């Protein structure tokens, strides 16, 4: 069991050093990811939960890093050198799979 991710964990995943400007952006992405996780898990775990399943912790960690990096593709596309422009999907299948392993089953 774990708690929701911290700013330091997200920064480590992104391989970034502490930076007041970037930390503010990361913190915003992290707050949005945790808010999504709380709603996605049907409010079963609060934002201060310490008994969060590891899958939910990992999902929020990956989601917050993705949201932070998403700022480089405001229109949903990102340049890929000589290959041209690539569309960035709005959902991360790994995050969805991790939440599905923990979250409530929804019918219909």
N, CA, C and O atoms as CSV, one atom per row, in Angstrom:
chain,resi,resn,atom,element,x,y,z
A,1,UNK,N,N,0.832,-1.183,0.000
A,1,UNK,CA,C,0.000,0.000,0.000
A,1,UNK,C,C,0.878,1.248,0.000
A,1,UNK,O,O,2.004,1.234,0.495
A,2,UNK,N,N,0.352,2.298,-0.551
A,2,UNK,CA,C,1.126,3.530,-0.714
A,2,UNK,C,C,0.217,4.736,-0.530
A,2,UNK,O,O,-0.977,4.607,-0.258
A,3,UNK,N,N,0.805,5.890,-0.683
A,3,UNK,CA,C,0.071,7.153,-0.698
A,3,UNK,C,C,0.075,7.664,-2.137
A,3,UNK,O,O,0.720,7.081,-3.009
A,4,UNK,N,N,-0.644,8.748,-2.375
A,4,UNK,CA,C,-0.590,9.360,-3.701
A,4,UNK,C,C,0.845,9.843,-3.939
A,4,UNK,O,O,1.561,10.120,-2.977
A,5,UNK,N,N,1.275,9.948,-5.189
A,5,UNK,CA,C,2.655,10.367,-5.474
A,5,UNK,C,C,2.961,11.770,-4.949
A,5,UNK,O,O,2.062,12.577,-4.715
A,6,UNK,N,N,4.242,12.030,-4.774
A,6,UNK,CA,C,4.712,13.342,-4.335
A,6,UNK,C,C,5.396,14.055,-5.491
A,6,UNK,O,O,5.719,13.453,-6.515
A,7,UNK,N,N,5.606,15.337,-5.303
A,7,UNK,CA,C,6.315,16.136,-6.299
A,7,UNK,C,C,7.696,15.545,-6.587
A,7,UNK,O,O,8.118,15.465,-7.741
A,8,UNK,N,N,8.386,15.136,-5.538
A,8,UNK,CA,C,9.724,14.564,-5.702
A,8,UNK,C,C,9.699,13.297,-6.562
A,8,UNK,O,O,10.586,13.092,-7.391
A,9,UNK,N,N,8.697,12.460,-6.368
A,9,UNK,CA,C,8.588,11.230,-7.160
A,9,UNK,C,C,8.356,11.535,-8.636
A,9,UNK,O,O,8.950,10.902,-9.510
A,10,UNK,N,N,7.493,12.504,-8.905
A,10,UNK,CA,C,7.219,12.869,-10.296
A,10,UNK,C,C,8.476,13.467,-10.929
A,10,UNK,O,O,8.823,13.137,-12.063
A,11,UNK,N,N,9.147,14.336,-10.199
A,11,UNK,CA,C,10.377,14.949,-10.699
A,11,UNK,C,C,11.413,13.873,-11.010
A,11,UNK,O,O,12.100,13.952,-12.028
A,12,UNK,N,N,11.530,12.875,-10.148
A,12,UNK,CA,C,12.471,11.779,-10.371
A,12,UNK,C,C,12.100,10.989,-11.622
A,12,UNK,O,O,12.972,10.657,-12.426
A,13,UNK,N,N,10.817,10.687,-11.792
A,13,UNK,CA,C,10.365,9.976,-12.984
A,13,UNK,C,C,10.695,10.752,-14.252
A,13,UNK,O,O,11.079,10.166,-15.265
A,14,UNK,N,N,10.547,12.063,-14.192
A,14,UNK,CA,C,10.829,12.920,-15.347
A,14,UNK,C,C,12.326,13.200,-15.534
A,14,UNK,O,O,12.737,13.803,-16.525
A,15,UNK,N,N,13.132,12.748,-14.562
A,15,UNK,CA,C,14.585,12.984,-14.576
A,15,UNK,C,C,14.913,14.478,-14.592
A,15,UNK,O,O,15.756,14.938,-15.362
A,16,UNK,N,N,14.223,15.227,-13.718
A,16,UNK,CA,C,14.443,16.666,-13.608
A,16,UNK,C,C,15.024,17.015,-12.245
A,16,UNK,O,O,14.767,16.336,-11.251
A,17,UNK,N,N,15.800,18.070,-12.217
A,17,UNK,CA,C,16.357,18.591,-10.975
A,17,UNK,C,C,15.373,19.601,-10.385
A,17,UNK,O,O,14.553,20.159,-11.115
A,18,UNK,N,N,15.443,19.841,-9.084
A,18,UNK,CA,C,14.559,20.852,-8.495
A,18,UNK,C,C,14.722,22.213,-9.182
A,18,UNK,O,O,15.838,22.692,-9.386
A,19,UNK,N,N,13.615,22.806,-9.523
A,19,UNK,CA,C,13.590,24.108,-10.184
A,19,UNK,C,C,12.262,24.761,-9.811
A,19,UNK,O,O,11.208,24.212,-10.130
A,20,UNK,N,N,12.282,25.905,-9.150
A,20,UNK,CA,C,11.028,26.520,-8.691
A,20,UNK,C,C,9.996,26.726,-9.799
A,20,UNK,O,O,8.800,26.541,-9.573
A,21,UNK,N,N,10.449,27.106,-10.986
A,21,UNK,CA,C,9.504,27.322,-12.084
A,21,UNK,C,C,8.872,26.006,-12.530
A,21,UNK,O,O,7.652,25.913,-12.663
A,22,UNK,N,N,9.695,25.000,-12.759
A,22,UNK,CA,C,9.189,23.705,-13.219
A,22,UNK,C,C,8.414,22.984,-12.123
A,22,UNK,O,O,7.434,22.293,-12.404
A,23,UNK,N,N,8.847,23.142,-10.882
A,23,UNK,CA,C,8.148,22.484,-9.771
A,23,UNK,C,C,6.704,22.954,-9.670
A,23,UNK,O,O,5.821,22.170,-9.322
A,24,UNK,N,N,6.457,24.214,-9.967
A,24,UNK,CA,C,5.083,24.717,-9.963
A,24,UNK,C,C,4.237,24.049,-11.031
A,24,UNK,O,O,3.079,23.710,-10.787
A,25,UNK,N,N,4.807,23.856,-12.211
A,25,UNK,CA,C,4.085,23.179,-13.293
A,25,UNK,C,C,3.867,21.708,-12.978
A,25,UNK,O,O,2.797,21.159,-13.240
A,26,UNK,N,N,4.887,21.075,-12.416
A,26,UNK,CA,C,4.756,19.664,-12.043
A,26,UNK,C,C,3.703,19.506,-10.954
A,26,UNK,O,O,2.895,18.578,-11.002
A,27,UNK,N,N,3.706,20.402,-9.978
A,27,UNK,CA,C,2.728,20.329,-8.886
A,27,UNK,C,C,1.301,20.467,-9.409
A,27,UNK,O,O,0.393,19.798,-8.915
A,28,UNK,N,N,1.099,21.317,-10.390
A,28,UNK,CA,C,-0.225,21.477,-10.988
A,28,UNK,C,C,-0.652,20.203,-11.700
A,28,UNK,O,O,-1.791,19.758,-11.556
A,29,UNK,N,N,0.259,19.617,-12.469
A,29,UNK,CA,C,-0.035,18.356,-13.161
A,29,UNK,C,C,-0.303,17.244,-12.154
A,29,UNK,O,O,-1.202,16.428,-12.356
A,30,UNK,N,N,0.465,17.208,-11.078
A,30,UNK,CA,C,0.282,16.191,-10.041
A,30,UNK,C,C,-1.078,16.346,-9.363
A,30,UNK,O,O,-1.772,15.354,-9.136
A,31,UNK,N,N,-1.460,17.568,-9.040
A,31,UNK,CA,C,-2.762,17.808,-8.405
A,31,UNK,C,C,-3.902,17.368,-9.322
A,31,UNK,O,O,-4.886,16.788,-8.864
A,32,UNK,N,N,-3.764,17.648,-10.619
A,32,UNK,CA,C,-4.800,17.239,-11.575
A,32,UNK,C,C,-4.866,15.713,-11.681
A,32,UNK,O,O,-5.956,15.144,-11.758
A,33,UNK,N,N,-3.713,15.052,-11.685
A,33,UNK,CA,C,-3.679,13.590,-11.776
A,33,UNK,C,C,-4.287,12.953,-10.529
A,33,UNK,O,O,-5.025,11.973,-10.632
A,34,UNK,N,N,-3.985,13.495,-9.363
A,34,UNK,CA,C,-4.554,12.961,-8.126
A,34,UNK,C,C,-6.060,13.189,-8.095
A,34,UNK,O,O,-6.812,12.300,-7.696
A,35,UNK,N,N,-6.503,14.361,-8.509
A,35,UNK,CA,C,-7.936,14.647,-8.564
A,35,UNK,C,C,-8.634,13.656,-9.494
A,35,UNK,O,O,-9.698,13.131,-9.167
A,36,UNK,N,N,-8.030,13.407,-10.650
A,36,UNK,CA,C,-8.600,12.438,-11.586
A,36,UNK,C,C,-8.646,11.051,-10.941
A,36,UNK,O,O,-9.644,10.339,-11.054
A,37,UNK,N,N,-7.555,10.674,-10.263
A,37,UNK,CA,C,-7.499,9.367,-9.623
A,37,UNK,C,C,-8.567,9.190,-8.560
A,37,UNK,O,O,-9.194,8.134,-8.472
A,38,UNK,N,N,-8.776,10.218,-7.754
A,38,UNK,CA,C,-9.803,10.154,-6.715
A,38,UNK,C,C,-11.175,9.942,-7.357
A,38,UNK,O,O,-11.961,9.113,-6.898
A,39,UNK,N,N,-11.456,10.692,-8.414
A,39,UNK,CA,C,-12.740,10.541,-9.095
A,39,UNK,C,C,-12.838,9.202,-9.820
A,39,UNK,O,O,-13.882,8.550,-9.803
A,40,UNK,N,N,-11.735,8.799,-10.459
A,40,UNK,CA,C,-11.710,7.535,-11.217
A,40,UNK,C,C,-11.947,6.330,-10.304
A,40,UNK,O,O,-12.540,5.333,-10.715
A,41,UNK,N,N,-11.480,6.438,-9.070
A,41,UNK,CA,C,-11.650,5.348,-8.106
A,41,UNK,C,C,-12.907,5.543,-7.259
A,41,UNK,O,O,-13.052,4.951,-6.190
A,42,UNK,N,N,-13.803,6.381,-7.758
A,42,UNK,CA,C,-15.111,6.585,-7.148
A,42,UNK,C,C,-15.020,7.098,-5.707
A,42,UNK,O,O,-15.805,6.701,-4.846
A,43,UNK,N,N,-14.060,7.976,-5.461
A,43,UNK,CA,C,-13.874,8.636,-4.163
A,43,UNK,C,C,-13.617,7.643,-3.013
A,43,UNK,O,O,-13.868,7.952,-1.847
A,44,UNK,N,N,-13.118,6.459,-3.359
A,44,UNK,CA,C,-12.844,5.454,-2.327
A,44,UNK,C,C,-11.623,5.828,-1.493
A,44,UNK,O,O,-11.558,5.513,-0.305
A,45,UNK,N,N,-10.641,6.509,-2.124
A,45,UNK,CA,C,-9.441,6.966,-1.423
A,45,UNK,C,C,-9.345,8.479,-1.540
A,45,UNK,O,O,-9.420,9.025,-2.640
A,46,UNK,N,N,-9.179,9.152,-0.418
A,46,UNK,CA,C,-9.062,10.617,-0.400
A,46,UNK,C,C,-7.660,11.027,-0.826
A,46,UNK,O,O,-6.777,10.185,-0.989
A,47,UNK,N,N,-7.466,12.318,-1.004
A,47,UNK,CA,C,-6.157,12.822,-1.442
A,47,UNK,C,C,-5.074,12.623,-0.398
A,47,UNK,O,O,-3.890,12.692,-0.727
A,48,UNK,N,N,-5.445,12.378,0.845
A,48,UNK,CA,C,-4.449,12.148,1.889
A,48,UNK,C,C,-4.367,10.674,2.299
A,48,UNK,O,O,-3.847,10.354,3.367
A,49,UNK,N,N,-4.872,9.795,1.463
A,49,UNK,CA,C,-4.885,8.367,1.775
A,49,UNK,C,C,-3.462,7.809,1.866
A,49,UNK,O,O,-2.575,8.201,1.108
A,50,UNK,N,N,-3.271,6.899,2.796
A,50,UNK,CA,C,-1.972,6.216,2.926
A,50,UNK,C,C,-2.114,4.716,2.658
A,50,UNK,O,O,-1.140,3.970,2.751
A,51,UNK,N,N,-3.330,4.279,2.325
A,51,UNK,CA,C,-3.571,2.875,2.039
A,51,UNK,C,C,-3.956,2.656,0.579
A,51,UNK,O,O,-4.719,1.746,0.256
A,52,UNK,N,N,-3.424,3.494,-0.289
A,52,UNK,CA,C,-3.705,3.442,-1.717
A,52,UNK,C,C,-3.027,2.218,-2.331
A,52,UNK,O,O,-1.866,1.948,-2.024
A,53,UNK,N,N,-3.717,1.477,-3.185
A,53,UNK,CA,C,-3.071,0.354,-3.861
A,53,UNK,C,C,-1.891,0.831,-4.719
A,53,UNK,O,O,-1.913,1.937,-5.258
A,54,UNK,N,N,-0.889,0.003,-4.834
A,54,UNK,CA,C,0.301,0.373,-5.605
A,54,UNK,C,C,-0.027,0.694,-7.062
A,54,UNK,O,O,0.597,1.569,-7.661
A,55,UNK,N,N,-1.002,-0.010,-7.629
A,55,UNK,CA,C,-1.387,0.254,-9.019
A,55,UNK,C,C,-1.936,1.666,-9.185
A,55,UNK,O,O,-1.651,2.326,-10.185
A,56,UNK,N,N,-2.717,2.135,-8.222
A,56,UNK,CA,C,-3.265,3.492,-8.290
A,56,UNK,C,C,-2.156,4.527,-8.111
A,56,UNK,O,O,-2.168,5.573,-8.760
A,57,UNK,N,N,-1.205,4.236,-7.235
A,57,UNK,CA,C,-0.057,5.132,-7.044
A,57,UNK,C,C,0.721,5.268,-8.355
A,57,UNK,O,O,1.056,6.377,-8.773
A,58,UNK,N,N,0.999,4.152,-8.990
A,58,UNK,CA,C,1.750,4.167,-10.252
A,58,UNK,C,C,0.964,4.864,-11.350
A,58,UNK,O,O,1.541,5.602,-12.149
A,59,UNK,N,N,-0.344,4.640,-11.402
A,59,UNK,CA,C,-1.175,5.295,-12.413
A,59,UNK,C,C,-1.128,6.811,-12.254
A,59,UNK,O,O,-0.972,7.531,-13.240
A,60,UNK,N,N,-1.260,7.300,-11.029
A,60,UNK,CA,C,-1.223,8.747,-10.789
A,60,UNK,C,C,0.166,9.314,-11.098
A,60,UNK,O,O,0.278,10.428,-11.608
A,61,UNK,N,N,1.205,8.567,-10.797
A,61,UNK,CA,C,2.566,9.002,-11.089
A,61,UNK,C,C,2.780,9.152,-12.598
A,61,UNK,O,O,3.284,10.177,-13.058
A,62,UNK,N,N,2.397,8.137,-13.357
A,62,UNK,CA,C,2.530,8.198,-14.816
A,62,UNK,C,C,1.641,9.283,-15.412
A,62,UNK,O,O,2.047,9.991,-16.334
A,63,UNK,N,N,0.434,9.410,-14.885
A,63,UNK,CA,C,-0.514,10.401,-15.399
A,63,UNK,C,C,0.011,11.816,-15.174
A,63,UNK,O,O,-0.084,12.659,-16.067
A,64,UNK,N,N,0.559,12.085,-14.000
A,64,UNK,CA,C,1.065,13.431,-13.720
A,64,UNK,C,C,2.261,13.756,-14.609
A,64,UNK,O,O,2.388,14.889,-15.075
A,65,UNK,N,N,3.133,12.792,-14.850
A,65,UNK,CA,C,4.269,13.027,-15.746
A,65,UNK,C,C,3.782,13.290,-17.171
A,65,UNK,O,O,4.322,14.142,-17.876
A,66,UNK,N,N,2.763,12.553,-17.580
A,66,UNK,CA,C,2.205,12.753,-18.914
A,66,UNK,C,C,1.572,14.139,-19.048
A,66,UNK,O,O,1.750,14.814,-20.062
A,67,UNK,N,N,0.835,14.556,-18.020
A,67,UNK,CA,C,0.227,15.887,-18.059
A,67,UNK,C,C,1.294,16.980,-18.117
A,67,UNK,O,O,1.127,17.973,-18.825
A,68,UNK,N,N,2.381,16.803,-17.380
A,68,UNK,CA,C,3.473,17.774,-17.416
A,68,UNK,C,C,4.072,17.850,-18.820
A,68,UNK,O,O,4.273,18.944,-19.347
A,69,UNK,N,N,4.352,16.718,-19.419
A,69,UNK,CA,C,4.933,16.690,-20.762
A,69,UNK,C,C,3.935,17.141,-21.834
A,69,UNK,O,O,4.336,17.581,-22.911
A,70,UNK,N,N,2.665,17.035,-21.543
A,70,UNK,CA,C,1.618,17.413,-22.510
A,70,UNK,C,C,1.688,18.887,-22.867
A,70,UNK,O,O,1.190,19.290,-23.919
A,71,UNK,N,N,2.293,19.694,-22.018
A,71,UNK,CA,C,2.398,21.124,-22.305
A,71,UNK,C,C,3.244,21.385,-23.546
A,71,UNK,O,O,3.180,22.471,-24.122
A,72,UNK,N,N,4.038,20.396,-23.963
A,72,UNK,CA,C,4.833,20.528,-25.193
A,72,UNK,C,C,3.999,20.234,-26.439
A,72,UNK,O,O,4.478,20.402,-27.560
A,73,UNK,N,N,2.764,19.799,-26.248
A,73,UNK,CA,C,1.917,19.473,-27.396
A,73,UNK,C,C,0.511,20.034,-27.173
A,73,UNK,O,O,-0.461,19.287,-27.066
A,74,UNK,N,N,0.425,21.343,-27.108
A,74,UNK,CA,C,-0.846,21.998,-26.789
A,74,UNK,C,C,-1.971,21.654,-27.761
A,74,UNK,O,O,-3.133,21.575,-27.361
A,75,UNK,N,N,-1.636,21.451,-29.026
A,75,UNK,CA,C,-2.672,21.150,-30.005
A,75,UNK,C,C,-2.849,19.656,-30.234
A,75,UNK,O,O,-3.559,19.254,-31.157
A,76,UNK,N,N,-2.213,18.826,-29.406
A,76,UNK,CA,C,-2.371,17.382,-29.538
A,76,UNK,C,C,-1.391,16.746,-30.497
A,76,UNK,O,O,-1.502,15.558,-30.799
A,77,UNK,N,N,-0.427,17.523,-30.985
A,77,UNK,CA,C,0.594,16.977,-31.875
A,77,UNK,C,C,1.971,17.378,-31.354
A,77,UNK,O,O,2.111,18.331,-30.588
A,78,UNK,N,N,2.974,16.637,-31.785
A,78,UNK,CA,C,4.337,16.959,-31.392
A,78,UNK,C,C,5.262,16.658,-32.571
A,78,UNK,O,O,5.101,15.648,-33.256
A,79,UNK,N,N,6.229,17.542,-32.797
A,79,UNK,CA,C,7.179,17.339,-33.879
A,79,UNK,C,C,8.116,16.190,-33.569
A,79,UNK,O,O,8.570,16.043,-32.434
A,80,UNK,N,N,8.408,15.379,-34.565
A,80,UNK,CA,C,9.257,14.216,-34.383
A,80,UNK,C,C,10.394,14.245,-35.410
A,80,UNK,O,O,10.598,13.285,-36.153
A,81,UNK,N,N,11.123,15.356,-35.438
A,81,UNK,CA,C,12.276,15.485,-36.331
A,81,UNK,C,C,11.904,15.320,-37.785
A,81,UNK,O,O,10.943,15.921,-38.266
A,82,UNK,N,N,12.670,14.503,-38.482
A,82,UNK,CA,C,12.446,14.267,-39.907
A,82,UNK,C,C,11.185,13.461,-40.188
A,82,UNK,O,O,10.720,13.412,-41.327
A,83,UNK,N,N,10.643,12.842,-39.183
A,83,UNK,CA,C,9.449,12.029,-39.383
A,83,UNK,C,C,8.184,12.860,-39.475
A,83,UNK,O,O,7.136,12.349,-39.871
A,84,UNK,N,N,8.263,14.122,-39.120
A,84,UNK,CA,C,7.107,14.997,-39.204
A,84,UNK,C,C,6.393,15.144,-37.876
A,84,UNK,O,O,7.013,15.125,-36.813
A,85,UNK,N,N,5.090,15.292,-37.953
A,85,UNK,CA,C,4.272,15.550,-36.771
A,85,UNK,C,C,3.532,14.275,-36.384
A,85,UNK,O,O,3.023,13.551,-37.240
A,86,UNK,N,N,3.480,14.012,-35.077
A,86,UNK,CA,C,2.796,12.830,-34.565
A,86,UNK,C,C,1.678,13.284,-33.630
A,86,UNK,O,O,1.857,14.210,-32.839
A,87,UNK,N,N,0.548,12.639,-33.724
A,87,UNK,CA,C,-0.581,12.954,-32.845
A,87,UNK,C,C,-0.383,12.272,-31.494
A,87,UNK,O,O,-0.025,11.097,-31.419
A,88,UNK,N,N,-0.622,13.034,-30.434
A,88,UNK,CA,C,-0.527,12.509,-29.079
A,88,UNK,C,C,-1.929,12.103,-28.640
A,88,UNK,O,O,-2.840,12.930,-28.624
A,89,UNK,N,N,-2.102,10.844,-28.286
A,89,UNK,CA,C,-3.407,10.355,-27.850
A,89,UNK,C,C,-3.840,11.023,-26.551
A,89,UNK,O,O,-2.996,11.427,-25.752
A,90,UNK,N,N,-5.124,11.141,-26.338
A,90,UNK,CA,C,-5.595,11.821,-25.133
A,90,UNK,C,C,-5.610,10.899,-23.928
A,90,UNK,O,O,-5.659,11.381,-22.796
A,91,UNK,N,N,-5.568,9.597,-24.131
A,91,UNK,CA,C,-5.563,8.651,-23.030
A,91,UNK,C,C,-4.303,7.796,-23.068
A,91,UNK,O,O,-3.835,7.408,-24.138
A,92,UNK,N,N,-3.768,7.512,-21.905
A,92,UNK,CA,C,-2.611,6.640,-21.799
A,92,UNK,C,C,-3.123,5.249,-21.438
A,92,UNK,O,O,-3.720,5.080,-20.375
A,93,UNK,N,N,-2.908,4.246,-22.293
A,93,UNK,CA,C,-3.443,2.917,-22.007
A,93,UNK,C,C,-2.860,2.296,-20.736
A,93,UNK,O,O,-3.543,1.523,-20.064
A,94,UNK,N,N,-1.618,2.619,-20.398
A,94,UNK,CA,C,-1.027,2.081,-19.171
A,94,UNK,C,C,-1.721,2.634,-17.930
A,94,UNK,O,O,-1.990,1.896,-16.982
A,95,UNK,N,N,-2.006,3.923,-17.942
A,95,UNK,CA,C,-2.707,4.545,-16.814
A,95,UNK,C,C,-4.105,3.943,-16.688
A,95,UNK,O,O,-4.542,3.610,-15.587
A,96,UNK,N,N,-4.796,3.805,-17.798
A,96,UNK,CA,C,-6.149,3.234,-17.770
A,96,UNK,C,C,-6.129,1.800,-17.244
A,96,UNK,O,O,-6.992,1.420,-16.452
A,97,UNK,N,N,-5.160,1.007,-17.675
A,97,UNK,CA,C,-5.056,-0.381,-17.215
A,97,UNK,C,C,-4.803,-0.457,-15.723
A,97,UNK,O,O,-5.402,-1.279,-15.029
A,98,UNK,N,N,-3.916,0.397,-15.222
A,98,UNK,CA,C,-3.628,0.395,-13.790
A,98,UNK,C,C,-4.849,0.791,-12.975
A,98,UNK,O,O,-5.137,0.171,-11.951
A,99,UNK,N,N,-5.571,1.818,-13.416
A,99,UNK,CA,C,-6.784,2.216,-12.696
A,99,UNK,C,C,-7.867,1.144,-12.806
A,99,UNK,O,O,-8.597,0.900,-11.845
A,100,UNK,N,N,-7.976,0.502,-13.971
A,100,UNK,CA,C,-8.975,-0.548,-14.143
A,100,UNK,C,C,-8.732,-1.721,-13.186
A,100,UNK,O,O,-9.674,-2.382,-12.749
A,101,UNK,N,N,-7.463,-1.969,-12.869
A,101,UNK,CA,C,-7.132,-3.068,-11.952
A,101,UNK,C,C,-7.616,-2.798,-10.528
A,101,UNK,O,O,-7.796,-3.727,-9.742
A,102,UNK,N,N,-7.823,-1.536,-10.205
A,102,UNK,CA,C,-8.182,-1.140,-8.845
A,102,UNK,C,C,-9.605,-0.611,-8.760
A,102,UNK,O,O,-10.329,-0.874,-7.800
A,103,UNK,N,N,-9.986,0.137,-9.780
A,103,UNK,CA,C,-11.238,0.892,-9.727
A,103,UNK,C,C,-12.485,0.045,-9.785
A,103,UNK,O,O,-12.430,-1.160,-10.032
A,104,UNK,N,N,-13.597,0.684,-9.557
A,104,UNK,CA,C,-14.876,-0.038,-9.576
A,104,UNK,C,C,-15.231,-0.470,-10.996
A,104,UNK,O,O,-14.865,0.182,-11.973
A,105,UNK,N,N,-15.944,-1.572,-11.083
A,105,UNK,CA,C,-16.432,-2.054,-12.367
A,105,UNK,C,C,-17.673,-1.253,-12.717
A,105,UNK,O,O,-18.590,-1.125,-11.906
A,106,UNK,N,N,-17.699,-0.713,-13.933
A,106,UNK,CA,C,-18.819,0.114,-14.373
A,106,UNK,C,C,-19.557,-0.622,-15.471
A,106,UNK,O,O,-18.953,-1.061,-16.450
A,107,UNK,N,N,-20.847,-0.754,-15.312
A,107,UNK,CA,C,-21.679,-1.407,-16.316
A,107,UNK,C,C,-22.506,-0.368,-17.045
A,107,UNK,O,O,-23.065,0.546,-16.440
A,108,UNK,N,N,-22.572,-0.526,-18.352
A,108,UNK,CA,C,-23.472,0.244,-19.166
A,108,UNK,C,C,-23.106,1.573,-19.479
A,108,UNK,O,O,-23.847,2.270,-20.173
